[in-house]
Amino acid sequence: MQGQLRKEKLSFEIETECAHCHAPLHLSIDSDLRYTIAEKDAQPMVFTPMVDFGKLEDPSIIDAF
């Protein structure tokens, strides 16, 4: 999202774990919201929040959550 707002190509990696079984998860995401998951059998729920920016009163999307 940040890359789209700033019109820059960004990418990042997330190291986390499953909230249910605590198995490690490694995700790579780019500014076009394409993602890959390193663990072959993992099926995490990955989504983008639906926010109406025209009605957003908070200073940033982070504050809205």
A tleap script that builds the chain and sets N, CA, C and O, in Angstrom:
source leaprc.protein.ff14SB
mol = sequence {
  NMET GLN GLY GLN LEU ARG LYS GLU LYS LEU
  SER PHE GLU ILE GLU THR GLU CYS ALA HIE
  CYS HIE ALA PRO LEU HIE LEU SER ILE ASP
  SER ASP LEU ARG TYR THR ILE ALA GLU LYS
  ASP ALA GLN PRO MET VAL PHE THR PRO MET
  VAL ASP PHE GLY LYS LEU GLU ASP PRO SER
  ILE ILE ASP ALA CPHE
}
set mol.1.N position { 0.822 -1.196 0.000 }
set mol.1.CA position { 0.000 0.000 0.000 }
set mol.1.C position { 0.865 1.258 0.000 }
set mol.1.O position { 0.607 2.197 -0.753 }
set mol.2.N position { 1.887 1.270 0.845 }
set mol.2.CA position { 2.782 2.428 0.934 }
set mol.2.C position { 3.421 2.721 -0.427 }
set mol.2.O position { 3.543 3.879 -0.826 }
set mol.3.N position { 3.825 1.670 -1.130 }
set mol.3.CA position { 4.433 1.857 -2.441 }
set mol.3.C position { 3.466 2.459 -3.440 }
set mol.3.O position { 3.860 3.287 -4.262 }
set mol.4.N position { 2.212 2.057 -3.383 }
set mol.4.CA position { 1.214 2.605 -4.291 }
set mol.4.C position { 0.942 4.069 -3.982 }
set mol.4.O position { 0.797 4.879 -4.897 }
set mol.5.N position { 0.872 4.414 -2.710 }
set mol.5.CA position { 0.616 5.800 -2.331 }
set mol.5.C position { 1.773 6.715 -2.717 }
set mol.5.O position { 1.557 7.851 -3.140 }
set mol.6.N position { 3.002 6.218 -2.571 }
set mol.6.CA position { 4.183 7.028 -2.856 }
set mol.6.C position { 4.679 6.872 -4.283 }
set mol.6.O position { 5.631 7.538 -4.691 }
set mol.7.N position { 4.023 5.979 -5.056 }
set mol.7.CA position { 4.423 5.691 -6.443 }
set mol.7.C position { 5.879 5.240 -6.505 }
set mol.7.O position { 6.648 5.678 -7.361 }
set mol.8.N position { 6.240 4.346 -5.570 }
set mol.8.CA position { 7.581 3.761 -5.512 }
set mol.8.C position { 7.456 2.254 -5.472 }
set mol.8.O position { 6.476 1.719 -4.953 }
set mol.9.N position { 8.447 1.564 -6.020 }
set mol.9.CA position { 8.494 0.111 -5.931 }
set mol.9.C position { 9.086 -0.264 -4.572 }
set mol.9.O position { 10.223 0.102 -4.272 }
set mol.10.N position { 8.348 -0.970 -3.770 }
set mol.10.CA position { 8.806 -1.409 -2.464 }
set mol.10.C position { 8.595 -2.909 -2.341 }
set mol.10.O position { 7.740 -3.483 -3.015 }
set mol.11.N position { 9.367 -3.528 -1.489 }
set mol.11.CA position { 9.144 -4.929 -1.162 }
set mol.11.C position { 9.617 -5.149 0.269 }
set mol.11.O position { 10.478 -4.428 0.772 }
set mol.12.N position { 9.049 -6.138 0.900 }
set mol.12.CA position { 9.464 -6.438 2.261 }
set mol.12.C position { 9.186 -7.893 2.569 }
set mol.12.O position { 8.432 -8.567 1.868 }
set mol.13.N position { 9.807 -8.358 3.626 }
set mol.13.CA position { 9.631 -9.731 4.078 }
set mol.13.C position { 9.120 -9.720 5.509 }
set mol.13.O position { 9.537 -8.909 6.335 }
set mol.14.N position { 8.217 -10.630 5.775 }
set mol.14.CA position { 7.633 -10.751 7.108 }
set mol.14.C position { 7.989 -12.118 7.660 }
set mol.14.O position { 7.758 -13.139 7.013 }
set mol.15.N position { 8.542 -12.133 8.839 }
set mol.15.CA position { 8.792 -13.380 9.561 }
set mol.15.C position { 7.832 -13.398 10.742 }
set mol.15.O position { 7.907 -12.538 11.619 }
set mol.16.N position { 6.939 -14.368 10.767 }
set mol.16.CA position { 5.930 -14.454 11.816 }
set mol.16.C position { 5.644 -15.912 12.108 }
set mol.16.O position { 6.416 -16.791 11.726 }
set mol.17.N position { 4.545 -16.170 12.779 }
set mol.17.CA position { 4.156 -17.552 13.048 }
set mol.17.C position { 2.642 -17.655 13.036 }
set mol.17.O position { 1.929 -16.666 13.207 }
set mol.18.N position { 2.175 -18.868 12.832 }
set mol.18.CA position { 0.751 -19.150 12.823 }
set mol.18.C position { 0.190 -18.929 14.232 }
set mol.18.O position { 0.748 -19.422 15.213 }
set mol.19.N position { -0.901 -18.195 14.322 }
set mol.19.CA position { -1.516 -17.938 15.631 }
set mol.19.C position { -2.120 -19.211 16.216 }
set mol.19.O position { -2.308 -19.309 17.428 }
set mol.20.N position { -2.423 -20.179 15.363 }
set mol.20.CA position { -3.056 -21.413 15.832 }
set mol.20.C position { -2.034 -22.460 16.279 }
set mol.20.O position { -2.114 -22.971 17.396 }
set mol.21.N position { -1.073 -22.778 15.406 }
set mol.21.CA position { -0.142 -23.875 15.701 }
set mol.21.C position { 1.294 -23.408 15.959 }
set mol.21.O position { 2.156 -24.223 16.286 }
set mol.22.N position { 1.556 -22.116 15.816 }
set mol.22.CA position { 2.875 -21.514 16.047 }
set mol.22.C position { 3.950 -21.963 15.053 }
set mol.22.O position { 5.141 -21.802 15.321 }
set mol.23.N position { 3.547 -22.518 13.922 }
set mol.23.CA position { 4.508 -22.867 12.869 }
set mol.23.C position { 5.048 -21.570 12.253 }
set mol.23.O position { 4.296 -20.610 12.084 }
set mol.24.N position { 6.332 -21.534 11.918 }
set mol.24.CA position { 6.895 -20.305 11.333 }
set mol.24.C position { 6.309 -20.011 9.951 }
set mol.24.O position { 5.976 -20.923 9.194 }
set mol.25.N position { 6.193 -18.727 9.643 }
set mol.25.CA position { 5.719 -18.264 8.336 }
set mol.25.C position { 6.658 -17.182 7.838 }
set mol.25.O position { 7.036 -16.284 8.590 }
set mol.26.N position { 7.032 -17.267 6.578 }
set mol.26.CA position { 7.890 -16.269 5.939 }
set mol.26.C position { 7.192 -15.807 4.664 }
set mol.26.O position { 7.027 -16.586 3.726 }
set mol.27.N position { 6.787 -14.551 4.632 }
set mol.27.CA position { 6.081 -13.991 3.491 }
set mol.27.C position { 6.905 -12.876 2.866 }
set mol.27.O position { 7.548 -12.095 3.568 }
set mol.28.N position { 6.879 -12.809 1.544 }
set mol.28.CA position { 7.487 -11.703 0.800 }
set mol.28.C position { 6.360 -10.995 0.063 }
set mol.28.O position { 5.539 -11.640 -0.589 }
set mol.29.N position { 6.318 -9.662 0.164 }
set mol.29.CA position { 5.236 -8.885 -0.441 }
set mol.29.C position { 5.858 -7.690 -1.166 }
set mol.29.O position { 6.798 -7.071 -0.668 }
set mol.30.N position { 5.314 -7.373 -2.362 }
set mol.30.CA position { 5.825 -6.212 -3.083 }
set mol.30.C position { 4.772 -5.110 -3.135 }
set mol.30.O position { 3.653 -5.292 -2.654 }
set mol.31.N position { 5.126 -3.978 -3.715 }
set mol.31.CA position { 4.233 -2.825 -3.718 }
set mol.31.C position { 3.002 -3.014 -4.603 }
set mol.31.O position { 2.069 -2.214 -4.535 }
set mol.32.N position { 2.986 -4.051 -5.425 }
set mol.32.CA position { 1.793 -4.371 -6.208 }
set mol.32.C position { 0.918 -5.394 -5.481 }
set mol.32.O position { -0.021 -5.945 -6.055 }
set mol.33.N position { 1.245 -5.641 -4.196 }
set mol.33.CA position { 0.521 -6.562 -3.317 }
set mol.33.C position { 0.603 -8.016 -3.782 }
set mol.33.O position { -0.257 -8.829 -3.445 }
set mol.34.N position { 1.639 -8.339 -4.556 }
set mol.34.CA position { 1.908 -9.741 -4.895 }
set mol.34.C position { 2.684 -10.333 -3.729 }
set mol.34.O position { 3.565 -9.687 -3.160 }
set mol.35.N position { 2.353 -11.546 -3.387 }
set mol.35.CA position { 3.050 -12.152 -2.252 }
set mol.35.C position { 3.427 -13.592 -2.544 }
set mol.35.O position { 2.792 -14.266 -3.354 }
set mol.36.N position { 4.469 -14.048 -1.870 }
set mol.36.CA position { 4.867 -15.446 -1.909 }
set mol.36.C position { 5.062 -15.906 -0.473 }
set mol.36.O position { 5.379 -15.116 0.417 }
set mol.37.N position { 4.868 -17.187 -0.272 }
set mol.37.CA position { 5.005 -17.789 1.050 }
set mol.37.C position { 6.074 -18.854 0.954 }
set mol.37.O position { 5.989 -19.740 0.104 }
set mol.38.N position { 7.080 -18.784 1.810 }
set mol.38.CA position { 8.207 -19.714 1.734 }
set mol.38.C position { 7.799 -21.143 2.092 }
set mol.38.O position { 8.269 -22.092 1.465 }
set mol.39.N position { 6.948 -21.304 3.072 }
set mol.39.CA position { 6.545 -22.647 3.502 }
set mol.39.C position { 5.523 -23.219 2.519 }
set mol.39.O position { 4.462 -22.633 2.305 }
set mol.40.N position { 5.848 -24.359 1.929 }
set mol.40.CA position { 5.032 -24.929 0.852 }
set mol.40.C position { 3.626 -25.329 1.285 }
set mol.40.O position { 2.685 -25.185 0.505 }
set mol.41.N position { 3.461 -25.820 2.489 }
set mol.41.CA position { 2.145 -26.292 2.932 }
set mol.41.C position { 1.332 -25.223 3.654 }
set mol.41.O position { 0.175 -25.465 3.999 }
set mol.42.N position { 1.900 -24.067 3.886 }
set mol.42.CA position { 1.199 -23.012 4.617 }
set mol.42.C position { 0.122 -22.378 3.739 }
set mol.42.O position { 0.312 -22.195 2.537 }
set mol.43.N position { -0.992 -22.051 4.349 }
set mol.43.CA position { -2.090 -21.370 3.655 }
set mol.43.C position { -2.626 -20.240 4.531 }
set mol.43.O position { -3.780 -20.280 4.959 }
set mol.44.N position { -1.790 -19.229 4.801 }
set mol.44.CA position { -2.253 -18.142 5.663 }
set mol.44.C position { -3.320 -17.300 4.980 }
set mol.44.O position { -3.408 -17.261 3.753 }
set mol.45.N position { -4.120 -16.635 5.781 }
set mol.45.CA position { -5.116 -15.708 5.249 }
set mol.45.C position { -4.414 -14.369 5.027 }
set mol.45.O position { -4.012 -13.704 5.982 }
set mol.46.N position { -4.272 -13.985 3.775 }
set mol.46.CA position { -3.636 -12.726 3.418 }
set mol.46.C position { -4.701 -11.881 2.740 }
set mol.46.O position { -5.355 -12.331 1.799 }
set mol.47.N position { -4.872 -10.650 3.222 }
set mol.47.CA position { -5.910 -9.796 2.658 }
set mol.47.C position { -5.481 -8.340 2.726 }
set mol.47.O position { -4.560 -7.983 3.461 }
set mol.48.N position { -6.149 -7.517 1.964 }
set mol.48.CA position { -5.947 -6.084 2.043 }
set mol.48.C position { -7.207 -5.474 2.648 }
set mol.48.O position { -8.314 -5.864 2.277 }
set mol.49.N position { -7.063 -4.537 3.559 }
set mol.49.CA position { -8.238 -3.949 4.196 }
set mol.49.C position { -9.028 -3.089 3.218 }
set mol.49.O position { -8.455 -2.403 2.371 }
set mol.50.N position { -10.327 -3.137 3.345 }
set mol.50.CA position { -11.200 -2.299 2.527 }
set mol.50.C position { -11.467 -1.023 3.315 }
set mol.50.O position { -12.183 -1.038 4.316 }
set mol.51.N position { -10.889 0.070 2.858 }
set mol.51.CA position { -11.007 1.350 3.549 }
set mol.51.C position { -11.487 2.397 2.561 }
set mol.51.O position { -10.946 2.514 1.461 }
set mol.52.N position { -12.500 3.157 2.948 }
set mol.52.CA position { -12.967 4.276 2.138 }
set mol.52.C position { -12.143 5.497 2.544 }
set mol.52.O position { -12.458 6.167 3.527 }
set mol.53.N position { -11.089 5.780 1.782 }
set mol.53.CA position { -10.183 6.868 2.141 }
set mol.53.C position { -10.860 8.230 2.090 }
set mol.53.O position { -10.395 9.169 2.734 }
set mol.54.N position { -11.930 8.354 1.350 }
set mol.54.CA position { -12.675 9.616 1.311 }
set mol.54.C position { -13.362 9.923 2.627 }
set mol.54.O position { -13.605 11.088 2.939 }
set mol.55.N position { -13.680 8.891 3.409 }
set mol.55.CA position { -14.350 9.076 4.698 }
set mol.55.C position { -13.418 8.858 5.885 }
set mol.55.O position { -13.838 9.013 7.032 }
set mol.56.N position { -12.174 8.504 5.631 }
set mol.56.CA position { -11.228 8.230 6.701 }
set mol.56.C position { -10.867 9.527 7.427 }
set mol.56.O position { -10.317 10.449 6.824 }
set mol.57.N position { -11.179 9.592 8.719 }
set mol.57.CA position { -10.887 10.781 9.507 }
set mol.57.C position { -9.580 10.655 10.293 }
set mol.57.O position { -9.033 11.657 10.753 }
set mol.58.N position { -9.088 9.444 10.443 }
set mol.58.CA position { -7.853 9.230 11.185 }
set mol.58.C position { -6.663 9.748 10.371 }
set mol.58.O position { -6.745 9.835 9.146 }
set mol.59.N position { -5.552 10.093 11.047 }
set mol.59.CA position { -4.387 10.614 10.330 }
set mol.59.C position { -3.735 9.593 9.397 }
set mol.59.O position { -3.064 9.980 8.440 }
set mol.60.N position { -3.921 8.298 9.659 }
set mol.60.CA position { -3.383 7.272 8.773 }
set mol.60.C position { -4.245 6.021 8.888 }
set mol.60.O position { -5.063 5.895 9.800 }
set mol.61.N position { -4.051 5.106 7.957 }
set mol.61.CA position { -4.809 3.856 7.977 }
set mol.61.C position { -4.478 3.042 9.226 }
set mol.61.O position { -5.328 2.307 9.728 }
set mol.62.N position { -3.262 3.166 9.724 }
set mol.62.CA position { -2.858 2.460 10.941 }
set mol.62.C position { -3.714 2.897 12.122 }
set mol.62.O position { -4.142 2.061 12.919 }
set mol.63.N position { -3.966 4.183 12.242 }
set mol.63.CA position { -4.780 4.708 13.341 }
set mol.63.C position { -6.240 4.267 13.246 }
set mol.63.O position { -6.936 4.216 14.260 }
set mol.64.N position { -6.706 3.949 12.044 }
set mol.64.CA position { -8.088 3.523 11.859 }
set mol.64.C position { -8.342 2.120 12.429 }
set mol.64.O position { -9.483 1.752 12.709 }
set mol.65.N position { -7.266 1.346 12.597 }
set mol.65.CA position { -7.428 0.000 13.128 }
set mol.65.C position { -7.026 -0.024 14.561 }
set mol.65.O position { -7.088 -1.073 15.202 }
savepdb mol mol.pdb
quit
